[in-house]
């Protein structure tokens, strides 16, 4: 038995809406005679998408979005940077009076003139290399490398120990300022916001 013609306004799935009329949708979200609504079709059906949603932590997700560098990291690295620049300034001032420096070396060590010249050259090169290496470590710490923070802690700790035990051989206002800068840098990089940011940076690099 065949059923009679259906009212186009009551038609089932697969029927076209009345000509010139607005599209009609069924309870399953399908347009009469059209495609299923996006993402509602099953495998093999029109409109089905096999691409999963972007996971959390992906470039389009919230977790993977770049996090802002906390103030503790910025201030801590700035403290170490200022201390490094003060060391560089002290080195420059020391070597500006080369004649006096050579005389001190010759008097203390009983060195010849050639030996004094060699010692001065080696001292200048080592000082410049140390400053350059320290600046490189600061750059990596700024980029969120935890190993660079550990290096800063170790070097800063040695500086503090030398200052407190008097083995550094320096004193005065400048040395006190440098000691305070190193202490501030160590503490600031050890605070929770710094730890959380460095951990997030490491997770992001491991993810990608």
Backbone torsions as a table, in degrees:
resi	resn	phi	psi	omega
1	UNK	NA	135.9	179.8
2	UNK	-107.2	141.1	179.7
3	UNK	-83.3	157.5	178.9
4	UNK	-72.5	171.6	179.3
5	UNK	-61.0	139.8	-179.4
6	UNK	-90.9	151.7	175.2
7	UNK	-66.1	125.6	-179.5
8	UNK	-58.9	-26.1	178.0
9	UNK	-75.4	-16.1	-179.3
10	UNK	-113.1	10.1	-172.2
11	UNK	-61.3	157.5	178.5
12	UNK	-89.0	-166.2	-176.4
13	UNK	-66.1	139.8	176.9
14	UNK	96.7	-10.8	179.7
15	UNK	-89.7	149.0	179.6
16	UNK	-82.5	146.8	175.3
17	UNK	-70.6	163.3	178.7
18	UNK	-54.4	143.2	-176.8
19	UNK	-61.6	129.7	179.3
20	UNK	82.8	-6.8	-179.0
21	UNK	-91.2	170.4	179.2
22	UNK	-71.4	154.3	179.1
23	UNK	-67.8	148.4	179.6
24	UNK	-117.4	147.8	-175.5
25	UNK	-123.5	144.5	176.6
26	UNK	-87.7	-178.3	-178.0
27	UNK	-67.5	-25.2	-179.8
28	UNK	-86.4	9.0	177.6
29	UNK	84.1	6.9	-178.6
30	UNK	-91.8	140.7	174.6
31	UNK	-81.3	138.5	179.2
32	UNK	-58.7	119.0	178.0
33	UNK	78.3	1.4	-177.1
34	UNK	-116.0	-157.8	-177.6
35	UNK	-92.9	157.0	173.7
36	UNK	-67.6	155.6	178.7
37	UNK	-60.7	152.0	-169.8
38	UNK	-58.3	129.1	175.9
39	UNK	81.9	-1.4	-177.4
40	UNK	-97.0	-14.2	179.4
41	UNK	-74.6	159.3	177.8
42	UNK	-92.7	179.0	178.4
43	UNK	-57.8	133.1	-179.5
44	UNK	86.2	-6.3	-180.0
45	UNK	-99.8	153.5	178.6
46	UNK	-60.2	140.5	177.5
47	UNK	87.8	-4.9	-179.2
48	UNK	-78.6	133.4	179.6
49	UNK	-115.7	126.2	179.7
50	UNK	-89.0	-1.2	-178.6
51	UNK	-82.7	123.9	179.3
52	UNK	-74.4	161.4	177.4
53	UNK	-65.3	152.6	-178.8
54	UNK	-63.2	126.3	-178.4
55	UNK	-70.3	160.4	175.9
56	UNK	-63.4	136.5	-178.3
57	UNK	97.1	-7.9	176.9
58	UNK	-76.5	169.1	-179.2
59	UNK	-55.5	-25.5	179.9
60	UNK	-95.0	-1.9	-178.4
61	UNK	-93.8	167.1	-176.8
62	UNK	-73.2	-38.4	-176.1
63	UNK	-67.3	-35.0	-177.6
64	UNK	-80.0	-6.3	-179.5
65	UNK	-68.6	146.1	-179.7
66	UNK	-59.2	137.1	177.8
67	UNK	-97.2	147.7	-177.8
68	UNK	-74.7	138.3	179.3
69	UNK	-66.9	125.9	-176.8
70	UNK	-71.1	159.4	-179.8
71	UNK	-62.8	-32.2	-179.2
72	UNK	-62.8	-38.7	178.5
73	UNK	-69.2	-45.6	-179.8
74	UNK	-59.6	-47.5	-178.3
75	UNK	-68.9	-38.1	-179.5
76	UNK	-64.9	-45.1	178.5
77	UNK	-67.4	-36.9	177.5
78	UNK	-62.0	-38.4	178.7
79	UNK	-63.3	-44.9	177.4
80	UNK	-65.1	-36.5	-179.6
81	UNK	-65.8	-44.8	178.9
82	UNK	-62.2	-40.6	177.7
83	UNK	-62.0	-40.1	178.3
84	UNK	-65.1	-41.4	178.9
85	UNK	-65.5	-36.6	176.4
86	UNK	-65.6	-38.2	175.7
87	UNK	-62.9	-41.9	178.8
88	UNK	-63.8	-40.3	178.5
89	UNK	-63.7	-42.3	178.1
90	UNK	-63.1	-37.9	178.0
91	UNK	-65.5	-41.9	179.7
92	UNK	-63.4	-43.6	179.4
93	UNK	-65.4	-34.4	179.4
94	UNK	-65.4	-41.6	-175.4
95	UNK	-87.5	-2.3	175.0
96	UNK	-72.3	-30.3	176.6
97	UNK	-99.5	69.9	-174.7
98	UNK	-65.8	-36.3	-178.9
99	UNK	-63.9	-45.3	177.8
100	UNK	-64.5	-38.8	179.4
101	UNK	-65.2	-41.8	177.8
102	UNK	-64.1	-41.0	179.4
103	UNK	-63.3	-39.4	178.9
104	UNK	-64.8	-42.8	179.2
105	UNK	-63.6	-43.3	-178.5
106	UNK	-64.9	-35.8	-178.5
107	UNK	-74.4	-40.9	-176.3
108	UNK	-74.2	-46.9	-173.3
109	UNK	-97.8	-5.4	-177.1
110	UNK	62.4	37.1	-175.9
111	UNK	-89.5	155.8	174.3
112	UNK	-78.1	172.9	-178.9
113	UNK	-64.0	-40.5	178.9
114	UNK	-65.6	-40.9	179.1
115	UNK	-65.5	-37.2	177.6
116	UNK	-65.2	-43.0	179.6
117	UNK	-62.3	-42.0	177.9
118	UNK	-64.2	-42.6	-179.8
119	UNK	-64.2	-39.2	178.5
120	UNK	-65.6	-44.3	179.9
121	UNK	-62.2	-45.2	179.0
122	UNK	-62.8	-41.1	179.5
123	UNK	-63.1	-40.7	178.5
124	UNK	-64.9	-45.6	-178.5
125	UNK	-63.3	-45.0	-179.4
126	UNK	-63.1	-41.2	179.8
127	UNK	-62.9	-43.7	179.6
128	UNK	-66.3	-40.7	179.0
129	UNK	-65.1	-39.8	179.6
130	UNK	-64.2	-43.8	179.9
131	UNK	-64.5	-42.5	179.2
132	UNK	-63.7	-42.2	179.5
133	UNK	-64.8	-39.4	-180.0
134	UNK	-67.0	-39.0	176.7
135	UNK	-64.5	-36.5	177.2
136	UNK	-65.1	-41.4	177.3
137	UNK	-62.6	-40.9	177.3
138	UNK	-61.7	-37.7	179.1
139	UNK	-64.5	-44.1	179.0
140	UNK	-66.7	-36.1	175.9
141	UNK	-64.8	-36.7	177.1
142	UNK	-63.9	-31.5	178.4
143	UNK	-81.9	-1.4	176.0
144	UNK	92.2	25.8	178.0
145	UNK	-88.5	118.3	-175.8
146	UNK	-68.0	-33.9	179.5
147	UNK	-61.4	-34.0	178.2
148	UNK	-66.8	-37.6	176.8
149	UNK	-63.2	-39.8	178.8
150	UNK	-63.2	-41.4	177.4
151	UNK	-60.8	-42.2	178.2
152	UNK	-63.1	-39.8	177.1
153	UNK	-61.7	-44.7	-177.6
154	UNK	-64.3	-50.1	-179.8
155	UNK	-64.6	-40.6	177.4
156	UNK	-64.4	-39.6	178.0
157	UNK	-63.7	-40.4	176.8
158	UNK	-63.2	-38.5	177.9
159	UNK	-63.7	-43.3	179.9
160	UNK	-64.5	-43.4	-179.8
161	UNK	-63.0	-42.4	179.8
162	UNK	-63.5	-39.7	-179.6
163	UNK	-69.1	-40.2	-177.0
164	UNK	-73.7	-31.5	-179.8
165	UNK	-88.8	-8.6	179.0
166	UNK	81.0	8.6	-179.5
167	UNK	-80.8	-11.5	-179.1
168	UNK	-73.1	-23.0	177.7
169	UNK	73.5	21.4	-179.8
170	UNK	-127.2	156.3	178.5
171	UNK	-157.6	171.9	177.8
172	UNK	107.5	-178.7	-175.6
173	UNK	-64.6	-42.7	-178.4
174	UNK	-63.2	-41.8	179.7
175	UNK	-66.3	-39.1	177.6
176	UNK	-64.0	-40.7	177.6
177	UNK	-62.7	-42.9	179.3
178	UNK	-64.2	-39.2	177.8
179	UNK	-62.7	-43.3	178.6
180	UNK	-64.2	-37.9	178.3
181	UNK	-63.9	-43.2	179.6
182	UNK	-64.5	-44.5	178.0
183	UNK	-60.7	-42.7	179.4
184	UNK	-63.5	-41.9	179.5
185	UNK	-63.3	-42.0	179.5
186	UNK	-62.5	-46.9	-177.1
187	UNK	-67.1	-44.8	-177.4
188	UNK	-62.7	-39.3	179.6
189	UNK	-76.2	-10.0	178.5
190	UNK	-98.1	-5.8	-178.9
191	UNK	-72.3	162.3	-174.0
192	UNK	-59.7	-45.1	178.5
193	UNK	-57.6	-37.3	177.9
194	UNK	-66.6	-43.6	178.7
195	UNK	-61.2	-45.7	-178.5
196	UNK	-63.1	-42.0	-178.5
197	UNK	-67.4	-43.5	179.1
198	UNK	-65.4	-37.0	177.1
199	UNK	-66.1	-40.8	178.3
200	UNK	-65.2	-38.7	178.1
201	UNK	-64.5	-40.3	178.7
202	UNK	-65.8	-42.0	178.3
203	UNK	-63.8	-37.7	-179.8
204	UNK	-67.3	-40.7	178.0
205	UNK	-67.1	-38.0	178.4
206	UNK	-67.2	-32.7	-177.9
207	UNK	-70.0	-37.4	-175.7
208	UNK	-107.7	NA	NA
